[in-house]
């Protein structure tokens, strides 16, 4: 892990270690279409009372509306305000702000869904799909979030090595945490894994060490050490949920989760500037 960023042979920055490269992966290769669902529709002439019952059975909050089966969707109805009369009487037209292309980068879908519960997917000239916040629980989004968290943790390891010379970080860590890291290192060395003790620290250990250092607020542009500790604590909670395939939003809100994802990216960008400034990497 110590030579992850720089090739020992060429001295150049390794490909795939920048947050911009991770972002590019999700901009080019992983788009909205990988998590969208087909937009289920009803006919404009169907009775709202019957469609409401159908939506309850399917646990749908929204249905698209068509004039006929072979025509494109012209709008949508919400279960909560669907009138008993014809569905066309409860029709909501698609607004530009509610539409995104199926080629929209997945990483850009997150901030869009921060302030709205759903977006409709435009494929060509027709609305064919829908993405709700529930779709953010799917594996592609989890991969994106875990990738960001993993890259941040690599930066935390770097900061511990750089800011604490001569292993002075050991004096800052609780004895129980240091013993735990030493036990893990022995296990890994027994498997012929090449690493040092910092590689055996847990996220919480790196969080405490990094936020305890006086230079971190300046490097990561944090308002205070407590602000940094709270932010990294929330990131750790997200990391644990992702690692154990748990409900991402349990105990919090999608707004907060999406804000955390944005904060992770900003922390990495700030750390990268520091890494490149002290290491001469480009």
C-alpha positions in Angstrom: 0.0 0.0 0.0 2.9 2.4 0.6 3.8 2.4 -3.1 0.3 2.4 -4.4 0.5 5.9 -5.8 4.0 5.9 -7.2 5.7 3.3 -9.4 9.0 2.2 -7.9 10.4 1.7 -11.4 9.3 4.9 -13.1 8.5 7.2 -10.2 5.3 8.2 -11.9 1.8 8.3 -10.5 0.0 5.0 -11.0 -3.2 4.9 -13.1 -6.4 4.5 -11.2 -5.3 6.2 -8.0 -7.0 9.6 -8.5 -10.5 10.4 -7.6 -10.9 11.9 -11.1 -10.2 8.5 -12.6 -12.7 6.8 -10.4 -15.3 9.5 -11.3 -14.5 9.0 -15.1 -15.2 5.3 -14.7 -18.7 6.1 -13.5 -19.2 8.9 -16.0 -18.3 6.8 -19.1 -19.0 3.2 -18.2 -21.8 3.2 -15.6 -24.8 5.3 -16.3 -28.4 5.7 -15.2 -29.6 2.8 -17.4 -27.9 0.3 -15.0 -30.3 1.1 -12.1 -33.4 2.3 -14.0 -36.7 0.3 -13.9 -39.2 0.2 -16.8 -41.9 2.8 -16.3 -45.1 0.9 -15.7 -48.1 2.7 -17.3 -51.9 2.8 -17.3 -54.2 4.2 -19.9 -55.6 7.7 -19.7 -59.2 6.5 -19.9 -58.9 4.0 -17.0 -60.7 4.8 -13.8 -58.5 6.2 -11.1 -60.3 4.2 -8.4 -59.3 1.0 -10.1 -55.7 2.1 -10.8 -55.3 3.2 -7.2 -56.2 -0.4 -6.1 -53.6 -1.7 -8.6 -50.9 0.6 -7.4 -51.6 -0.4 -3.8 -51.2 -4.1 -4.7 -47.9 -3.3 -6.6 -46.7 -0.9 -3.9 -46.3 1.8 -6.6 -46.4 5.5 -5.8 -46.3 6.5 -9.5 -47.5 5.1 -12.8 -46.9 6.5 -16.2 -49.9 7.4 -18.4 -50.5 6.6 -22.1 -53.3 7.3 -24.4 -53.0 3.7 -25.7 -50.7 0.7 -25.2 -48.6 1.4 -28.3 -48.1 5.1 -27.7 -45.4 6.7 -25.6 -46.1 7.9 -22.0 -47.5 11.4 -21.9 -47.2 12.0 -18.2 -47.8 10.3 -14.8 -50.2 10.0 -11.9 -49.4 9.9 -8.2 -51.2 7.4 -6.1 -51.6 10.0 -3.3 -53.7 12.4 -5.4 -55.3 10.1 -8.0 -59.0 11.0 -8.5 -61.7 8.3 -8.8 -62.5 9.6 -12.3 -60.5 8.9 -15.5 -56.7 8.9 -15.0 -56.4 11.8 -17.4 -58.1 14.0 -14.8 -55.1 13.4 -12.5 -52.4 13.6 -15.1 -49.1 15.3 -14.4 -47.2 16.3 -17.5 -43.5 15.5 -17.5 -41.4 18.5 -16.6 -37.9 19.1 -17.9 -36.5 19.0 -14.3 -38.0 15.5 -13.8 -36.2 14.0 -16.8 -32.7 12.7 -17.3 -31.2 10.8 -20.2 -30.5 7.0 -19.8 -26.8 7.9 -20.5 -26.5 10.2 -17.5 -23.5 9.2 -15.5 -24.5 7.3 -12.4 -22.3 9.5 -10.2 -24.4 12.5 -11.4 -27.7 10.8 -10.6 -27.0 11.0 -6.8 -27.1 14.8 -6.4 -30.2 14.9 -8.7 -32.0 12.5 -6.3 -30.9 14.5 -3.3 -33.9 16.8 -3.5 -36.5 14.7 -5.3 -37.8 11.2 -4.7 -37.7 10.1 -8.4 -36.6 11.0 -11.9 -38.0 9.7 -15.2 -35.6 8.3 -17.8 -35.6 9.6 -21.3 -34.5 7.1 -24.0 -34.4 8.8 -27.4 -37.6 10.9 -27.5 -39.7 8.7 -25.1 -39.9 8.4 -21.4 -39.4 4.7 -20.8 -38.0 4.3 -17.3 -37.9 5.6 -13.7 -35.3 5.8 -10.9 -36.4 6.2 -7.3 -34.3 6.6 -4.2 -34.9 3.0 -3.5 -32.9 2.1 -6.6 -29.9 3.7 -4.9 -29.7 0.6 -2.8 -28.6 -1.4 -5.9 -25.1 -2.9 -6.3 -23.9 -0.3 -8.9 -24.5 2.5 -6.5 -23.0 0.5 -3.6 -19.9 -0.1 -5.7 -19.6 3.6 -6.4 -19.9 4.6 -2.8 -17.6 1.9 -1.6 -15.0 2.9 -4.2 -15.0 6.4 -2.9 -14.8 5.3 0.8 -11.9 2.9 -0.1 -10.0 5.6 -1.9 -10.5 8.0 1.1 -9.2 5.3 3.5 -6.1 5.0 1.4 -5.6 8.7 1.8 -6.1 8.5 5.6 -3.3 5.8 5.7 -1.0 8.2 3.8 -1.8 11.1 6.1 -1.0 9.0 9.1 2.4 8.0 7.6 3.2 11.5 6.5 2.1 13.5 9.5 3.4 11.1 12.2 7.2 10.6 11.7 9.1 7.8 13.4 5.9 5.9 14.2 4.9 8.6 16.7 1.3 7.7 15.9 1.7 4.7 18.2 1.7 6.9 21.2 -1.6 8.5 20.2 -3.4 5.3 19.8 -5.1 3.5 22.7 -3.2 0.3 23.8 -6.2 -1.9 23.0 -6.3 -0.6 19.4 -2.6 -1.0 18.9 -2.7 -4.6 20.2 -5.6 -5.3 17.8 -3.5 -3.9 14.9 -0.5 -6.0 15.9 -2.6 -9.2 16.1 -4.0 -8.5 12.6 -0.5 -7.9 11.2 0.8 -11.2 12.6 -2.0 -13.0 10.9 -1.3 -11.3 7.6 2.4 -11.8 7.8 1.7 -15.5 8.4 -0.1 -15.5 5.1 2.9 -13.8 3.4 1.1 -10.6 2.9 3.5 -7.6 2.5 2.3 -4.7 4.6 3.1 -2.5 7.6 1.3 -1.9 10.8 -0.6 1.1 9.5 -2.2 -1.1 6.9 -3.6 -3.1 9.8 -5.4 -0.1 11.4 -9.1 0.1 11.3 -11.0 3.1 9.8 -11.8 4.4 13.2 -8.1 4.3 14.2 -7.1 6.3 11.1 -9.9 8.7 11.8 -8.8 9.4 15.3 -5.1 9.7 14.4 -5.8 12.0 11.4 -8.2 14.3 13.3 -5.9 14.5 16.3 -3.1 16.1 14.2 -2.9 19.9 14.1 -2.3 20.1 10.4 -5.3 18.2 9.2 -7.8 21.0 9.3 -5.7 23.0 6.9 -4.9 20.0 4.6 -8.5 18.9 4.4 -10.1 22.3 4.8 -12.1 21.4 7.8 -13.7 23.9 10.1 -12.5 22.2 13.2 -11.2 18.8 14.5 -14.6 18.0 15.8 -16.2 18.7 12.5 -13.7 16.3 10.9 -14.3 13.7 13.5 -18.0 13.9 13.0 -17.8 13.7 9.2 -15.4 10.8 9.2 -17.6 9.1 11.8 -20.5 9.3 9.5 -18.4 8.0 6.6 -17.4 5.1 8.7 -21.0 4.3 9.4 -21.7 4.3 5.7 -18.7 2.1 5.1 -19.9 -0.5 7.6 -23.4 -0.6 6.0 -21.8 -1.1 2.6 -19.4 -3.7 3.8 -22.1 -5.7 5.4 -24.8 -5.3 2.7 -27.1 -3.4 5.0 -29.8 -0.8 4.3 -27.8 2.3 3.4 -30.4 4.7 4.6 -31.4 3.1 7.9 -31.1 5.5 10.7 -30.5 8.5 8.4 -31.9 10.1 5.2 -31.0 10.0 1.6 -30.2 13.7 1.7 -27.5 13.1 4.3 -26.1 10.0 2.5 -25.8 11.9 -0.8 -24.2 14.8 1.1 -21.7 12.4 2.6 -20.8 11.0 -0.8 -20.1 14.6 -2.0 -18.0 15.3 1.1 -16.0 12.1 0.5 -15.1 13.3 -3.0 -14.1 16.7 -1.7 -11.9 15.3 1.1 -10.1 13.1 -1.5 -9.6 16.0 -3.8 -8.1 18.1 -1.0 -5.9 15.3 0.2 -4.7 14.7 -3.4 -3.5 18.3 -3.6 -1.5 17.7 -0.4 -0.1 14.4 -1.6 1.0 15.9 -4.9 2.5 19.0 -3.3 4.7 17.1 -0.8 5.6 14.2 -3.1 6.1 16.0 -6.4 3.7 13.7 -8.1 1.8 14.8 -11.2 
